[in-house]
């Protein structure tokens, strides 16, 4: 094996590029010391293996590293083409790409990296970091032979094996629900009911024994005597003429003497004759033979990063809203919206004041990273306990995301509602100092009265805009 030597360190202005050959000896951590990677190889398998290894590394200083391919032609492979930052055709072109490398590194320098609670949040955040660092807004699906779905999302699919790629569809659906991406229909696919991969072999099979070994022949209907049978019943070994086995008349003209209304299939395994075959889809991955009517339908979409999604790169993404759905004392966000709608309608019939409010941990990214994944849920669970002790059973709480709680504080003046939130903030800060040394928590809060003249959706949107703007 060839070790990385001084001649493999290429300099352009203030930037240092490391050139990697197929015979190079290196560790991925070595790349942290350089501004960009130049892959000098025409071996597709080597290039893909190295690019995947870099982009799936656990350190941002590695997986966000600019990568360029040194070769004599453009890259046609959509996976590699979207995971590298470009192709150069000679070392003399380093000057051309230096400014692009500078832009990438400047964007990365502004990012906030936080440890995520769940796989979904981790994958979503890494996709967004990679896209925003390259100033990309589109995450497209490409037809791809080596994908478990038949489609690949280059910046996202690399985190899953081909057998597990169907999980990415759920991750992207979650990201869309969180408002981080919008989607546009691309295609409809069908997945194996056993392993949920999409590489399937479709076959027409015998409805009795499911064998694909069969022969088909025309079914002939003789108009004169109404006999119906396979064409082999009308054929003879002497000539090409057709004779009716029932009335022995010659069949001269199709459409005049006879017609062929269907095909008759005969199974070569069990001998069963049938007109309507079954269609089976054998999975190339797990070999399960699926009835096509039971295949799992999934939508392949193209995704577009939203403004909220781009902001994730600069604030950190800890978790999705569903990561906290099971915490006692809270309701799911969708349930919260329904209950809020009922509360607005109830206030129209009563002379009372109810409030919509939020509690937001403004330094959640830094805080959660310092206390670790295992204790993140402990912290928010304790916060909910404090809230529930200070609220009435008629008040309800939901997680908007891992750092923000949405509350409905019912039938109390808005001033008192804000005082309650003040008390909760102080108690939470005291709890944190007691249980987590050298940790400061910063919590913003705001309560405002529900307006019976506006729909609950508009009031909720206005509240969300307020704490998003204050971020």
N, C-alpha and C positions, 0 to 999 in steps of 0.2 A: 504493500500500500504506500502511496506517496503522501508524505506529510505536507501540511500547509507551510510554505516557505515564504521568504521575503518577496519573491517575485510574484506571489499570489496576492499581495497587498497592493492595491492600486489606489493612487492618490489623485484627487482632482480638487484643487483649491483646498478648502478646509475639510473636505470629506475623504473618508477612507472606505474603499470598497474591498471586500474579500471575495476572491475568485475561487470557486469550487469546481474540481474536476471529478470524473468518475473514480479516479484512483486516490483522491484526497482522503487523508485521515483528519477527522475533526470531531468536535462535539457541538451540539446545538447551542450550548451555553457560550461557546466561543464567539458566536455571532453578535452577542451583546456588545462586544467591544468595537464593532464596526457600524458604519452608517447604512450600509446596503450590502446585499449579496448579489454576486454575479455568478450564474450557473453556466459553466462552459462545457456543454454537452449536447450531443444530438440524439442521445438515448432517451426516448420518451419515458420508459419505465423508471429510469433513474431520476429524471426531472420530476415526474409526478411524485415519486416516493419522497424526495427531498422537500418539495414544496408542501406536501401534506404534513410532513414532520414539523416544518417550521410553523405553518399556520395552525396546527393543533397543539403547539407547545403551551405549557401553563403560564409562561411569563410573557407579559405584554412586550417587553424589550426584544423578545424573539418573534412572537406570532404576528406582530405588526410591522416587522422589518421590511423595508422595500426590497423587492426581488426582481432582478432582470435576467433575461435569458440571452446568452451570447450564441447566436446561430445564424445560419445563412438564409433562413426563410421565415415567414410568418407562422404563428402558432394557430393551427386549425382546431385543436382540441378545446372545447368550451370550458372544461374544468381547469386545465392549466392556464388557458388564456385569461380567465377571470381572477385567478389567484396570484398571478405575477403582475408586475407593474409595467411591463413592456419588454420589447425585444431590441437589442442592439446588434449591429452587424460587424462591429469592430470596436476595439478598446478605445479608439480615437473618439468615439461618440459619448464617452463619459461626460464631457463638457455639456452635451445636449441634455442629459438626464439629471445633471446636478441640481438644477433649479427645482425640478419636480420632486427630487428627494428632499430638498430643503422644505418645500411646502408640506410634505407628509410629516416630517419630523416636527415642524412647528405646530401642526394640528395635534399630534400625539402629546406634545408637551403640555397642552391645555386640558387634557383628559383627566377625569377623576376615576380611579379604579377601585371598585368595592367588591368584597366577597359576596357572592350571591347565595341565597338559601337553597334554591332548587336547581335541578338540571335545566328546566325551561328558562329560568332567569339567567343562568350562566350562558347558555347558548345564545339567547337573544342579545345579551350585552356584548358578547364577542362578535356577533354578526354586525352589530351597530358600530362598534369600535372600528372594525375593518372597513366598513362602508364609509363612515364619516371621515376617517383618516385619508381616504382616497377621494373625498368629496363626491361620493356616489349616492344616488337616491333610489336606484332601481335594483331589485333582486329578482332576476328573471329565472324561469325554469327552462332548461334546454333538454331536448331529446338526447338520451345518453345510453349507450349499449351496456355499460358496466354499472348502471344504477339498479338498485333493487326495485325501483318504481318505474324505470324506463325514462325518468326525467331526473335531472340533477339541478340543484341550486348550488352553484360552485362555492359561494362564501359560507354556506350553511350545511350542505350535505356532508362535508368532510368530518363533521363531529359524530357521524353515525356510520356503522358498518352497513353494507348493502342490505343485510337482513333486517336491520333496525331503522332503515330510512323512513318507514311509514310514521315513525314517532316525530319526525321533523314536521310533518303536516299538522300535527297537533300543536307543536311548539309555535308554528307560524300563525295558527288560528288564535292561540293565546295572545301572541304579540299584536294581532289585529284587534282583539277584544280590548286589550290594554290601550289602544289608540296610538300605538307606535308605528303601525303600517296601515296603509289602505291596500285593497287588492283589486285585481282585474282578472276575469275568467280567462284561462288559457286552454284547458282541456279537461276531459272527464276520463278517469281511469278506473279499473276494477282490480281488486286485490284478492289474493288467496284468503279463504276463511280460516285457514290454519295458522299461517305465519305472516300474513298481511304484506307479502311482496307482490310485485306486479308483473313478473316475467312468467307468462302463462302460455301453454300450448293448447290450442283449441282443436277439438276433434268431434266428428259426428260418430256417435256410438249406438249400438243396439240397445233398445229400451229394455230388453230382457236380461242380457248378461253384461252389458256395458263394454263389449268388445268393439274396437274400431275396425276389425277385420271383416269387411263385408263387400259384396258386389251389388251394383245397381243396374237395373234395366228398365226400359220403358214399360209402362202398363198400357195395354191396348184395349180400346173399347170398339167392338164391332157393332155398327149401327143396325144392321139388318136383323140380327138375332139377339142383340143386347149382351152378347158374351163379353166378359171382361177378364183379362188374364195377362200374365207377363208375356213380353214379345217372344220369348223362347217357346211358348206354347204354339205360336203361329208359324215358327220357322221350321224348315226341313233341311235335311242334309244334302239334297240334290241341287237345289237352285236358291236364288235369293227371293223367290216369291213368298208371300205371306198367305197361309191358308187358315181359315177359322177351324179350330178343333171341334167346335160344336156343330156347325152347319156345312163345313167343308167348302165354303165359297172362297174364291180368291179375293184378297183385299188389294185393290189396284191403286186407289187414290186416297191419300190422307185428306181429311176434311170432307170427303164425299162418302167413302166406304167406312172409314174408321177415324178415330183420333187417338191421341196419346195424352190422357188427362193428368198423368202423374208418373213418378218414378217408384218402382218397387225395389226395396232393399232386401237382400237375403244375407243373414249373418253366417259367415263361414265357420264360426265357432260352435254356435248352438243350433243353427238351421232356422232360426225364427225369421219370418217374413214380416216386413213392416213398411209403411209409407212415411210415417213421421218419426224421424230419428231424434235422439236426445243429443244435446251438445254438452260436452264436458270440457273443463279447462284444467289441465294438469300443471301443477306448479313446478317450475324448473328448480326452485330452491329446496322445497321440502317434499316434493313428489306427491303431495296430496291431490286427489282427483276431485275437483269441485263441480257441482252442478252450476251452470252459468247463472241461473236465476238466484243463486245464493251468494254470488260474489259480492264483495264489499265495495260499493261505489265511493270514490273520493274525487274531490275537485282539485285540479292543479291550477294554481293562480300565479300570476305575476304580482309582486309586491312593491309598494312605493313607500319610502320612509317619510314619515310626517315630521312636522316641526317638533312635536313632543318627542318623537323617536330620536331625532338628532340631539336634543337636549340631554338624552340619557348619557351620551358620551362625556358630557361636561359636568354631570351631577352624580353619575353612578346609578346602577340598576340593581337593587338588592333582591327583589322578588316580584312575582306577579301577585295580583290580588287574590287569586285562588289559594296561594300558599298559606293564607291566614283565615280561610273560610271556616275552619273547624274550631277556632278559639272560642271557648265558652263566653257568653255575654255579648256576642256580636251576631249580626245576621249577614247573609250574603248581600252584596251590593245591589243585585237585581231585586231582592226582597225589600231592601231599604227604599228603593225608588217607588215600589208599589205602596209601601206603608206611608211614605211621604205624600203620595198622591191622595191617599185616604185622609191624611191629616189636614191637607189644604181644603178638601171638601168638607170635613167636619167643622173647620173654623168658619166656613161660610154660614153655618147654622148657629154658631156660638159667639158670644162676645168675650173672646179670650185671646191671649197672645202665646204663640208657639214660635220656636226658633229653629233655624238650621245653622249648623256650626261646623268648624273643623279644628282639629288638633294636628299640627304638622311638626315632626322632628326635622328641623331645618338642616342639621348636620348629620343626617342619618347615614350617608355614605361613609364618612369618617368614623362615626360612632360604631356602626355595625362591623366595620372592618377591624376595629380595635378589640371589640369584645368577642369576636368569633361567631361562627355560624350557629354553634350549639346553644349559645346564650341569647341569640337574637329573639327567638320566640319566647324565651323566659322573660325578657324585658317587656315585650309588648303584652304578654299575658298578665304581668303584674300591673301594667298601666290600665288594662281593661278592668282588673279587679278594683283598682282605686276609683276608676270612673263609676263602676256599678255601685260602689258604696256611697258615692256622692250624688247619684242620679236616682230617679224613681223608676219603677218597673214600666211605666208608660213611655219612658224615653228609650230610644234605640240607637244602636251604633253599628257602623259597617266600616271595613277597611276599603279605602279607595285604592291605596297601594301600600307597600311595606312601611312607608314613612308617614302616611296621612290617614287619619280617622275622620269620617263624616258622621255627624250626630244630629238627631232631632230631639230638641229639648222642649217638651210640650207644657203648655199652660203655666209658664212663668215669664215675668218681664225679662226683656232682653238684657237689662243691666244685671239682674241676678244671674242670668245664664252665663254672662261673661265672668262674674265673680266666681261661679262654680268652676269654670275652666281655669281661672287663676289659681284656685285652691288645688286643682288636680295637677297643674304644672309644678307647683311648689312641692307637693307630696311626692311626685315622680322624681324630681331632682334630688330630694332627700333620700329616697329609696336607692337611687342610682349611686349616690356617694357612699351609701352604707354597704352596698353589695359589690360595687365595681370601683376599685381604687383608681385615682388619677383620671377619672372619666367625667367630662362635662357634657350635659345634655342641653340642647337649645330647642325649645318648643315654641312655635308660633301658634296663636289661636285667635279665633274670631267667631262671634255669634251675631246673627242678624235675624230680624223678625220675618216670619213667613208672610208673604203677600197674597191675599186671596184673589187679587186681580191678575196674577200671573200664574202660568202653569207650573207644576212642580219641576218639570224638565228644565224650563228656562231658569228658574231660581237655582237649581242644582248646577247648571252650566255656569251661571254667573259666579257662584261660590268657587267652583273649580278654577275659573279664570283668575279669580282673586288670589288664591294661594299659588297658582302657577306663576302669576306675575310677580308675586312677592318672593319667589324662589331666588 
